[in-house]
Amino acid sequence: MFSKIEVNGDGASGLYQFLKAGNPDEDGKEDVAWNFTKFLVGRDGKVLKRYAPTVTPEQIAEELDGFL
């Protein structure tokens, strides 16, 4: 559960392949450039939004009503 996984490249974890696919960052890149990149996933399993590492959980919480 706590082992290191790859998030980019050919060896990327299936979870991160799914999260990144079609969900680029502000620069149009799908690769995760830094820790703490966040993904908001809906109840149906679809990625609703990708957040930069600098976005806080509190900032995301302010947007949640728009997704519910």
Summary of the structure (lengths in Angstrom):
residues: 68
radius of gyration: 12.5
end to end distance: 30.0
largest distance: 36.1
contacts: 127
relative contact order: 0.15
helix: 25%
strand: 13%
